[in-house]
């Protein structure tokens, strides 16, 4: 079951390779994600110092009125560390170095009581590619409707 999805990822990017990663979160972030709050719009993955991080992901506080004490300076857009193997981190770093490729989070989901992230190495689509994809999707939908009407 997906908690948060990057809905425009498939429209804006061509997905080349995907990874599954653990993510380091605070308790109030986990509660907020399980409540269905959070956004992956504009988020990306960077590799620095042999570690991978998600930048630009927004997870609001679960109960903002209770942010007293240590969590009072909570930043919903702070950088979060990804838990990947060294081999996967090396692949992401290699993709980051190539021109035209970037890594983005596709979704956050629950697996065995833990929050996991789907990460993808992507290449940006041009406007005409997006139009072509929309045209193909519409044609497939029309074919499906006509087949459904016949039976």
C-alpha positions in Angstrom: 0.0 0.0 0.0 1.5 3.3 -1.1 1.5 6.1 1.5 2.7 9.0 -0.8 3.2 9.0 -4.6 5.0 11.3 -7.0 2.0 11.4 -9.4 3.7 13.3 -12.2 6.9 11.2 -12.4 5.6 8.9 -15.1 4.4 11.9 -17.2 7.5 14.1 -16.8 10.3 11.4 -16.8 11.3 8.2 -18.6 12.1 5.7 -15.9 15.3 3.8 -16.6 16.0 1.9 -13.3 14.3 1.6 -9.9 15.6 0.9 -6.4 13.9 0.1 -3.1 15.4 1.9 -0.1 14.8 2.3 3.6 14.4 5.9 4.8 15.5 7.5 8.0 12.5 9.4 9.5 11.5 10.9 12.8 8.5 9.5 14.7 6.2 12.4 13.9 7.1 12.1 10.2 6.1 8.4 10.2 2.8 9.2 11.9 2.2 12.0 9.4 3.0 9.7 6.4 0.6 7.0 7.7 -2.1 9.6 7.9 -1.6 10.3 4.2 0.2 13.6 4.5 3.3 14.5 2.6 4.5 15.4 -0.8 7.2 14.2 -3.2 6.6 17.0 -5.8 10.0 18.5 -6.7 11.9 16.0 -4.5 15.2 14.4 -5.8 17.9 12.1 -4.6 21.5 13.3 -4.2 24.7 11.3 -3.3 27.2 13.0 -1.0 30.1 11.4 0.9 29.1 7.9 0.1 25.5 8.3 1.3 22.2 9.0 -0.5 19.8 11.7 0.6 16.3 12.8 -0.4 16.1 16.6 -0.8 12.9 18.6 -1.3 10.4 16.1 0.2 7.8 17.8 2.4 6.4 15.9 5.4 4.3 18.2 7.7 4.3 17.7 11.4 1.7 15.2 12.6 0.3 17.5 15.3 1.8 21.0 14.9 0.2 22.2 18.2 2.2 19.6 20.1 5.6 20.7 18.8 6.9 21.8 22.2 10.4 21.2 23.4 12.9 19.4 21.2 10.7 19.4 18.1 9.8 23.0 18.1 12.3 23.8 15.4 11.0 21.0 13.1 11.6 21.7 9.4 9.2 19.7 7.1 11.6 20.0 4.1 14.8 18.8 5.8 17.1 16.4 4.1 16.4 12.7 4.8 19.0 9.9 4.5 18.3 6.8 2.4 19.4 3.3 3.5 20.9 1.6 0.5 23.8 -0.8 -0.2 27.2 0.5 -1.3 26.6 -0.9 -4.7 23.3 0.8 -5.1 24.7 4.1 -3.9 27.6 3.8 -6.4 25.0 3.2 -9.2 23.1 6.3 -8.1 26.3 8.4 -8.0 27.2 7.2 -11.5 23.8 8.2 -12.8 24.0 11.5 -11.1 27.3 12.2 -12.9 25.8 11.5 -16.4 24.3 14.4 -18.2 20.5 14.4 -18.5 20.0 11.7 -15.7 18.7 12.3 -12.2 17.3 10.2 -9.4 13.9 10.9 -7.9 11.6 9.2 -5.4 8.5 7.6 -6.9 6.6 6.6 -3.8 6.8 5.9 -0.1 5.2 2.7 1.2 4.8 0.5 4.2 6.5 -2.9 4.4 6.7 -4.9 7.5 6.1 -1.9 9.8 8.9 0.1 8.1 8.6 2.9 5.7 10.4 2.3 2.4 11.0 4.4 -0.7 10.9 3.6 -4.4 13.8 5.5 -6.1 14.2 5.7 -9.9 17.0 6.9 -12.2 15.1 9.0 -14.8 15.6 11.0 -17.9 13.5 14.0 -18.5 10.9 13.9 -21.3 10.5 16.5 -24.0 7.1 18.1 -24.6 6.4 16.1 -27.8 7.2 12.8 -25.9 4.6 13.8 -23.2 2.0 14.5 -25.9 2.7 11.1 -27.5 2.3 9.3 -24.2 -1.0 11.1 -23.6 -2.2 10.2 -27.1 -1.3 6.5 -26.6 -3.1 6.4 -23.2 -6.3 8.0 -24.7 -6.3 5.6 -27.7 -5.9 2.6 -25.3 -8.8 3.9 -23.2 -11.0 4.4 -26.3 -10.2 0.8 -27.5 -11.0 -0.5 -24.0 -14.4 1.3 -24.0 -15.4 0.0 -27.5 -14.4 -3.6 -26.5 -16.5 -3.3 -23.3 -19.5 -2.0 -25.2 -19.4 -4.9 -27.7 -19.6 -7.5 -25.0 
